[in-house]
Amino acid sequence: MGVVEVLDPVQPVRAGGWKVDVSRGERNGRVSSEWFNRPDDERYLSLDDLWANVKGRSERSLSRVVQTADIRVEATRDSAERLHLVLPKAQEPVAPTHWAFGQLASIVGAPASYLRQLPAPLAGINLQYGLTNHRAEQVKTFETEDGRTELRAVTGPDYGRIHDHELVEAVQRIAGNGTGDTRWKVPGVLDWSTGVYNPDVEISRDTTTLYASDRDVFLFLVDDHNTIEAGRLPDGSPDLYFRGFYCWNSEVGAKTLGMASFYLRAVCQNRNLWGVEDFQEITIRHSKYAASRFAQEAAPALTRFANSSPQGFVNGIKAARQQIVARTDEDRDDFLRKRGFSKSESGKIIEKVLMEEGRPPESIFDFVQGITRLARDKTQQDARLDMEGRAKKLLDRVG
């Protein structure tokens, strides 16, 4: 059981990176999913560039509450989604985006997929009928001028919009440009051929983790120049972690605002997170008081994590390593069965630890690692998340 210590935060990382054991901890594919699905025009190389884009469109936007019965639908072309809306007191018609069209159809109770298949005049008649007879009476529109006026969102009148640039600004306060001018930066890359994580890679369209589309933003940054040692690997080398967080928002109602903080061991080329520990997440729905909740909860939580000492995390890992709960095969099976694992699952958990560590599990930390490794074998997401949650609960109860 190695000495647990926090490395000097100003100590430069070893040249070329360091060896990691990605079999430990959890694998998180959220960032990888974003990376895989983002086209080049949604990828940004710095927080400044990202902020300029989302701030600029916010300055060209306006939001207002209108009576649905006062909205007029104009069908100008054959495509149902080429409809234009004439809003009260507007200078010119607005063109709904694909997303706003779906929102509008949902509000009036019409299936968007069906309307998109209709000729524009017929789709327009259906929408107009729905708007005229809409019982809720009011909607909040969000219009953006970009060569033409686009209707980017149609929500309920109490929708609490948090602008995308507000989230980016909160990140900039702790991360600067996100390119290494502060401790927070776009992550490096794990070399699978050597098992070495290198924190220093060029930020490019292929490696960046700063994204924005017409309907959302997503940012992932790490503090991978300041490693944390929390014990030793089986070969005696240090088990190194670093801090990371990602956050997201949609000012047009496509998703909640949220952020997640965690410790991790590596990030690979396709942006999967490996060896994740102590995952914490908060989300804020865009309800009436969303803006004040963001100011009072989310932004301060991000700052606290950025400035906090990792000592609590290190102490937790140390305690989990030191808390021996099983010394015999009977103890191990009994420990797992009492925590709801089947006989088959218990055997597989013990086998995972034996294969990776070269010895059967004894401490809380050993069992947690075995459970998370078994979770990775689960093909169904719900089953995997359930098992990972049980591992986290076990670690959280370490006293």
C-alpha positions in Angstrom: 0.0 0.0 0.0 1.9 3.0 -1.3 2.4 6.4 0.3 -0.4 8.8 -0.8 0.7 12.3 -1.6 -0.2 15.3 -3.7 2.6 16.1 -6.1 3.9 19.7 -6.1 1.5 21.6 -8.4 4.3 23.7 -9.9 6.4 20.6 -10.6 6.6 20.1 -14.4 5.2 16.9 -15.7 7.7 14.3 -16.8 8.8 14.6 -20.4 6.6 12.6 -22.7 3.9 11.8 -20.1 3.5 9.0 -17.7 2.3 5.4 -17.6 -1.3 4.8 -16.6 -3.5 1.8 -15.7 -6.8 2.4 -17.5 -8.3 -0.9 -16.2 -8.9 1.0 -13.0 -11.9 3.2 -12.4 -14.7 3.8 -14.8 -14.8 4.6 -18.5 -16.9 7.6 -19.5 -18.0 8.0 -23.1 -19.9 11.3 -22.9 -17.0 13.4 -24.4 -16.3 10.8 -27.0 -19.9 10.9 -28.2 -19.7 14.6 -28.6 -16.3 14.4 -30.4 -17.6 11.7 -32.8 -20.7 13.6 -33.8 -19.3 17.2 -34.2 -18.6 18.4 -37.8 -15.6 20.7 -38.2 -17.7 23.9 -38.1 -18.8 23.0 -34.6 -15.2 22.6 -33.3 -13.2 25.5 -31.7 -9.6 25.8 -30.9 -9.9 28.2 -28.0 -12.4 29.5 -25.5 -12.0 33.0 -27.0 -13.1 31.8 -30.4 -16.0 29.8 -29.0 -17.1 32.8 -26.9 -16.9 35.2 -29.8 -19.2 33.0 -31.8 -21.9 32.3 -29.2 -21.7 35.9 -27.8 -22.1 37.4 -31.3 -25.2 35.4 -32.1 -26.7 36.3 -28.7 -26.2 40.0 -29.4 -28.1 39.5 -32.7 -31.0 37.8 -30.9 -34.2 38.9 -29.2 -36.8 37.0 -27.2 -40.4 37.9 -26.7 -43.7 36.5 -25.6 -46.4 36.4 -28.2 -50.0 35.2 -28.5 -50.2 32.1 -30.5 -53.4 33.2 -32.2 -51.5 36.3 -33.5 -48.9 34.2 -35.4 -49.4 33.8 -39.1 -48.0 30.9 -41.1 -46.8 31.5 -44.7 -46.0 28.6 -47.0 -43.5 29.9 -49.6 -41.9 26.7 -51.1 -42.6 23.0 -51.5 -40.8 21.9 -48.4 -42.8 21.9 -45.2 -39.8 23.3 -43.3 -39.6 26.3 -45.7 -42.5 27.8 -43.9 -42.2 31.4 -42.6 -43.9 32.8 -39.6 -45.2 36.4 -39.3 -44.9 37.4 -35.7 -46.8 40.4 -34.1 -44.9 43.7 -34.6 -42.1 42.0 -36.5 -40.5 43.9 -39.4 -40.3 40.8 -41.6 -41.2 37.0 -41.6 -38.9 34.6 -39.7 -37.8 31.2 -40.9 -37.9 28.5 -38.2 -34.8 26.3 -37.9 -35.2 22.5 -38.0 -35.1 22.5 -34.2 -37.6 25.4 -33.8 -40.0 23.8 -36.3 -40.0 20.6 -34.1 -40.7 22.7 -31.0 -43.5 24.6 -32.7 -45.1 21.4 -33.9 -44.8 19.9 -30.4 -46.4 22.9 -28.7 -49.5 22.7 -30.9 -49.7 18.9 -30.6 -48.7 18.0 -34.2 -46.2 15.3 -35.1 -43.2 17.1 -36.6 -42.1 14.1 -38.6 -45.5 13.9 -40.3 -45.7 17.7 -41.0 -42.2 17.5 -42.7 -43.6 15.0 -45.2 -46.5 17.3 -46.3 -46.5 19.9 -49.0 -45.7 23.3 -47.5 -49.3 24.7 -48.0 -50.9 21.7 -46.2 -48.3 21.8 -43.4 -49.0 25.5 -43.0 -52.7 25.0 -42.7 -52.2 22.4 -40.0 -49.8 24.6 -38.1 -52.1 27.6 -38.4 -55.0 25.7 -37.1 -53.0 24.5 -34.1 -51.7 28.0 -33.3 -55.1 29.6 -33.5 -56.7 27.0 -31.3 -53.7 26.5 -28.9 -55.1 26.5 -25.3 -51.9 27.8 -23.7 -52.3 31.0 -25.7 -48.7 32.3 -25.3 -45.2 31.2 -26.4 -41.7 32.7 -26.0 -39.8 33.1 -29.3 -36.1 33.4 -29.7 -35.1 35.0 -33.0 -31.6 35.6 -34.4 -30.5 37.8 -37.2 -27.8 36.2 -39.4 -28.3 37.4 -42.9 -31.9 36.6 -42.5 -34.0 36.4 -39.3 -34.2 32.8 -38.0 -36.6 31.6 -35.4 -34.2 29.4 -33.3 -36.6 28.4 -30.5 -40.2 28.4 -29.5 -40.8 27.6 -25.8 -43.3 28.1 -23.1 -43.6 31.7 -21.7 -41.9 30.8 -18.5 -38.8 29.3 -20.1 -35.7 30.5 -18.2 -33.1 31.0 -20.8 -29.4 30.7 -19.8 -27.4 31.9 -22.8 -24.6 29.8 -24.1 -22.1 32.6 -23.8 -22.9 32.8 -20.0 -21.7 29.3 -19.5 -18.6 29.9 -21.6 -17.8 33.1 -19.6 -18.1 31.1 -16.4 -15.5 28.6 -17.7 -13.2 31.4 -19.0 -13.1 32.9 -15.4 -11.2 29.8 -14.3 -9.7 28.5 -17.6 -8.7 31.6 -19.5 -8.4 30.6 -23.2 -8.4 26.8 -22.4 -5.2 26.4 -24.3 -2.7 26.2 -21.5 -2.6 29.9 -20.3 -4.0 28.6 -17.0 -3.9 25.1 -15.5 -7.1 24.1 -17.3 -6.7 23.1 -20.9 -7.8 20.8 -23.7 -6.6 17.3 -22.8 -3.7 15.4 -24.1 -3.8 11.9 -25.6 -3.2 8.3 -24.4 -0.9 6.2 -26.5 -2.4 2.8 -26.5 0.8 1.1 -27.8 2.8 2.2 -24.8 0.1 2.9 -22.2 1.6 6.4 -21.7 -0.6 9.5 -21.3 1.0 12.6 -22.9 -0.6 15.9 -21.7 1.1 17.9 -24.5 -0.5 17.6 -27.9 -1.3 20.2 -30.5 -4.9 21.5 -30.3 -6.5 20.9 -33.7 -9.9 20.1 -35.1 -9.2 16.5 -34.3 -8.2 16.9 -30.7 -10.2 19.9 -29.5 -13.0 19.4 -26.9 -14.6 22.8 -27.3 -17.8 22.6 -29.3 -20.8 24.7 -30.3 -23.7 24.2 -32.7 -26.7 26.3 -33.5 -28.5 24.7 -30.6 -25.9 24.0 -27.9 -22.4 24.3 -26.4 -20.2 21.6 -24.8 -16.8 22.0 -23.2 -14.3 19.6 -21.7 -11.1 20.7 -20.0 -8.5 19.0 -17.7 -5.7 20.0 -15.3 -3.4 17.3 -16.6 -0.1 19.2 -15.9 -0.7 18.8 -12.2 -0.9 15.2 -11.3 -2.1 13.6 -8.1 -0.7 10.4 -6.7 -3.1 8.3 -4.8 -1.4 5.0 -4.1 0.7 2.6 -6.2 0.1 0.3 -9.2 0.9 -3.4 -8.8 4.4 -2.8 -10.3 5.1 -0.1 -7.7 4.8 2.9 -10.0 2.6 5.7 -8.9 -1.2 5.6 -9.6 -1.6 9.1 -11.1 -4.8 11.1 -11.5 -5.7 14.6 -12.7 -8.8 16.6 -12.5 -11.3 17.2 -15.3 -14.7 18.7 -15.9 -17.2 19.0 -18.7 -20.3 21.3 -19.0 -23.1 21.8 -21.5 -26.0 24.1 -22.3 -28.6 24.8 -24.9 -30.1 28.3 -25.0 -32.8 27.0 -27.4 -34.1 24.3 -25.1 -32.4 21.2 -26.7 -30.9 20.1 -23.3 -30.5 21.2 -19.7 -27.6 23.2 -18.4 -25.2 20.9 -16.5 -21.7 20.2 -15.4 -19.7 17.2 -14.2 -16.4 17.1 -12.3 -14.2 14.1 -11.7 -10.7 12.7 -11.4 -9.4 10.6 -14.3 -6.2 8.8 -15.4 -6.2 9.4 -19.2 -8.0 10.6 -22.3 -7.6 8.7 -25.5 -7.6 10.0 -29.1 -11.3 9.5 -29.6 -11.9 11.3 -26.3 -13.0 8.5 -24.1 -12.3 9.2 -20.4 -10.4 6.4 -18.7 -9.9 5.6 -15.0 -12.6 8.0 -13.8 -13.2 8.4 -10.1 -15.3 10.6 -7.9 -17.7 11.6 -10.6 -20.1 14.4 -9.6 -22.8 16.0 -11.7 -25.4 18.8 -11.4 -28.1 19.8 -13.9 -30.3 22.8 -14.1 -33.5 22.8 -16.1 -34.4 26.0 -18.0 -37.3 26.7 -15.7 -38.5 30.2 -14.6 -35.7 30.7 -12.1 -32.9 28.9 -14.1 -30.8 32.1 -14.5 -30.6 32.7 -10.7 -29.9 29.0 -10.0 -27.0 29.2 -12.5 -25.6 32.2 -10.8 -26.1 30.8 -7.3 -25.2 27.1 -7.8 -23.6 26.1 -11.1 -21.0 28.8 -11.6 -19.8 28.8 -8.0 -19.6 25.0 -8.0 -17.3 25.1 -11.1 -15.1 27.7 -9.4 -15.0 25.7 -6.1 -13.9 22.6 -8.0 -11.3 24.5 -10.0 -9.7 26.0 -6.8 -10.2 23.1 -4.4 -7.5 20.9 -2.9 -7.5 17.3 -4.1 -6.6 16.2 -0.5 -10.2 15.1 0.2 -10.2 12.8 -2.8 -6.7 11.5 -2.0 -7.7 10.8 1.6 -10.8 9.0 0.4 -8.7 6.7 -1.9 -6.2 6.1 0.9 -8.9 5.2 3.4 -10.5 2.8 0.8 -7.1 1.1 0.3 -6.6 0.8 4.0 -10.0 -0.5 4.9 -9.6 -4.3 4.7 -12.9 -6.1 4.6 -12.0 -9.6 3.4 -9.1 -12.0 4.0 -10.6 -15.3 2.9 -12.6 -16.5 -0.1 -15.6 -16.9 2.2 -15.2 -13.3 3.4 -15.0 -12.0 -0.1 -18.1 -13.9 -1.3 -20.0 -12.9 1.8 -19.0 -9.2 1.5 -20.4 -9.0 -2.1 -23.5 -11.1 -1.5 -24.6 -8.9 1.4 -24.4 -5.9 -1.0 -26.8 -7.4 -3.5 -24.4 -9.1 -6.0 -25.4 -12.5 -7.3 -23.1 -15.5 -6.9 -22.1 -15.3 -10.5 -21.4 -11.5 -10.3 -19.4 -12.0 -7.1 -17.2 -14.6 -8.7 -16.6 -12.4 -11.7 -15.7 -9.4 -9.6 -13.1 -11.4 -7.6 -11.7 -12.8 -10.8 -11.3 -9.3 -12.3 -9.2 -8.1 -9.4 -7.2 -11.3 -9.4 -6.4 -10.9 -13.0 -5.5 -7.2 -12.8 -3.8 -7.1 -9.4 -2.3 -10.5 -9.2 -4.1 -11.2 -5.9 -7.7 -11.5 -4.7 -9.5 -8.4 -3.4 -9.1 -7.4 0.3 -9.8 -3.7 0.7 -12.8 -1.5 -0.2 -10.8 0.0 -3.0 -10.0 -3.5 -4.4 -13.7 -4.4 -4.5 -14.7 -1.0 -6.1 -12.1 -1.5 -8.9 -13.4 -5.1 -9.5 -17.0 -3.9 -9.7 -16.2 -1.0 -12.1 -14.2 -3.4 -14.3 -17.2 -5.8 -14.5 -19.5 -2.9 -15.3 -17.5 -2.3 -18.4 -18.6 -5.7 -19.7 -22.2 -4.8 -19.5 -23.6 -4.1 -23.0 -26.8 -2.4 -21.7 -26.2 1.1 -20.5 -28.7 1.0 -17.7 -27.1 -2.2 -16.3 -23.6 -0.6 -16.6 -24.7 2.6 -14.9 -26.4 0.7 -12.1 -23.3 -1.3 -11.3 -21.1 1.7 -11.5 -23.5 3.5 -9.1 -23.2 0.6 -6.6 -19.4 0.9 -6.7 -19.6 4.6 -6.1 -21.9 4.1 -3.2 -19.5 1.6 -1.7 -16.6 4.0 -2.0 -18.7 6.9 -0.6 -19.4 4.9 2.6 -15.7 4.5 3.5 -15.2 5.9 7.0 
